[in-house]
Amino acid sequence: MPNLTVIERFDHVEEFSALLGAAELSASTEWDESFIADLRSNFQRYGAHTYISDAQLEQLERIANQ
């Protein structure tokens, strides 16, 4: 699947925001923290129009569910 925006992937932007917050709390490595910081920065800049790939979403969910 191509890169989609947050609003295209989630019914509500708050769902992505909550997932990002959960990942921030669960991050256990420097790589995880850097990855999440990059996503957070993009989300703050572009909001619901932030593009996220399947691989990025998979990593974000992995980190959030550790």
Order of alpha helices (4+ residues) and beta strands (2+ residues): beta-alpha-alpha-alpha-beta-alpha
